[in-house]
Amino acid sequence: MWRWRWPPRRCPDATQARDSPPEAWPSCVQCKKGGLTGVSERSLTHPMSKDRLDSTERRNAIVEAALPLFARKGFAATTTKEIASAAGVSEALIFKHFPSKAALYDHILRSCIEGDEELKALLARQPSTDTLVTVVRGLVQFYTMELPEDPAALARHRLFLLSLLDDGEYARVVYRWLEEALMPVFTASVEAAEATGDVVPSPVAAANRLWFAEHLGSMLANLCLGGQSAVVHPCRDETLARQAAWFILRGVGMTDVALARYADQPWLPPSQSTPDNGNGPKRGRS
């Protein structure tokens, strides 16, 4: 099990220093009985670690080693010893960088979003129908086309699902980020699209429309976690992605006329309508 427990604060030699908690290191430095006069971070790393990394690089290396273990076994069933072995560091160093489970979860999430210029540009967009469509496009594209081909994204998604089966803490970290970062862009764009007549008013709250869209995308990803789809539609299928985007935008409340403007986008279905006396497109079968 993942334990946040430590042995007594004793430090007669360098080996035991490596097994002491971070808060015990100052007393270890002062310990003279074992001849130890100082303990550096480098001395606390696993003996096989030869390259000195800065704090950010070290945290990233720990997360990179821990993520496959978490995705396969879950957080509770993964030991710090296993992570330390995979990362090539001591257990003490793991606790130094990640003093709590929440801190580790937060870094796992941030490691996949920091430096993403496309995401940064999306979050900076002005509210509009175009932005609304772009958000839905990005959501569907990630879950149906990108996630199945990205081992790190797959591992995070498996961890997300295991979290829901456990205490839900990692899932809450993910959804808290979505609510704080993406939700304002989405809801403001829904309001902007309603103001221009591109989206019809709905009894469904704008925030819930994003949640429903995310849940659909997430479930599409779940169906392909085994390497092939659990239902009749295939994985990583562009037609499926186009139809999912259309379905979500229709559910958000986008009108036929507005949808027709985006019908030539490669990730939306071909035009499902034909002109009708100049009064806008009619819906048809896909």
C-alpha positions, 0 to 999 in steps of 0.5 A: 500500500502507499504509505505516508509513514516513516521510521524513527528519526535516527541517523547513525549512518548514511544508509539509514539517512536515505530511509529517513523522512525529509523533516528528519534530515537536519537532525541527521546532519548533526548526528556525529555517532556514525561519522555522518557530518552532512546529507545532500539531496544527491546522497539521498538518491538511489545509488544507480542515479548518476545524473544530477537533475533539478527539482522539476526534472526530478519530479517529472522523472518520478511521475513518469515512473509512477504513472504506469504503476498507478494505471496498472495497480491503482494508487492504493496498491502501489508502494513507494518502494516500487516507485522508487525502484522504477524512478531510480531514487530513494523513497525519502526523495519521493516524499521530499518532492511529493509530501501528499497524495494530492501533490502527486496527483496535481503534478500528474495533471499539470505534466500533461497540460503545461507547455501545451500551446494549443490549449493555451491559445484555446483558453485565451480565445474570445467567447464566440460560436467559433470558440464553442465549436473549437472547444467541442472539436478539441474535446472529441479529438482528444478522446477519440483520436489522440488518447488511444495513441498516446501511452501517457494519456492512456495511463492517466485515463486508466488512473482516472477510472481507477480513481473513480473506483477508489476515493475519487481524489484524482478524478476530482483534481481533473474535474476541478481543473476543467471547471476552473480553466475550460468551463469559463470559456465554454459557458461564455461561448454558449452565451455568445452563441445564444446572443447571435442566434447560433444556439437556441435557449435550453433548460439545460444549464450551460455548465452541464452541457460541458459536463455531458459533452466530456462524459460522452467523450470519456466514455468513447475513450473507455470503450477502446481501452482494451485496444479494440472497441467494445461495441460495433463502432471502431476506435480512432475513426474520423467518421465517429469523431465527426458524428460525436462532435455534431451530436454534442453541438446539437445537444448544446443547442446549435441550430441547423443554420449554424451547424451548416456553416461548419459542415466542411470541417473535417471533424464534423459530418458531411452536410446533413441537410439541403436548402429548403426555399431559402429558409435554412437547411433540413436535417437528414440521415447521416 
